[in-house]
Amino acid sequence: MNSVESNRELAENKLILLYIINNIEPPVSNLLITKIILENKLMNYIFLQQYLDELCDGKFLEKLDADNKKSYRISPAGRQGLDYFISLIPAGTKSRIDEALLDYRKRIKNETSVVADFVAVNENEYITNLKICEGSFTYIDLKLTVGSRNDARKLCNNWTVNSEKLYKKIMADLDEN
């Protein structure tokens, strides 16, 4: 591969990242970007991480660190660069990305509609917050107090995995005559 082809591939891959991040509700986690890129065989993991760092260094992306989770959002300069050079992304690749993003948006919506977290009141008291929401509508909002961090984690993990089943069971039990 000559240097012109190499530079074109580099630019195309960075534009693909900007395109994906621009078309998903921000901020976009590093994990989600990685899933999209690898599941759709758009580039390898090492280059992906390198390109994300380079796009941040060039001020095309903004890196956010919250709770030890890296996430990204496109900067105004990144949006401007994407708008100007979007034609460098092959139409077939763009179409494949658009289809994948539709699927991921559905997954994100489902994932964000289930809330499971906890806060420590003191060493022996933790309050869990368990919810199922759709848009601005809340189906259920449970706050439970438990005696240990481990119990709080178990409740949150169980809620995340089984929220739909648990909601149906709670509703059936409450509706019993």
Order of alpha helices (4+ residues) and beta strands (2+ residues): alpha-beta-alpha-alpha-beta-beta-alpha-alpha-beta-beta-beta-alpha
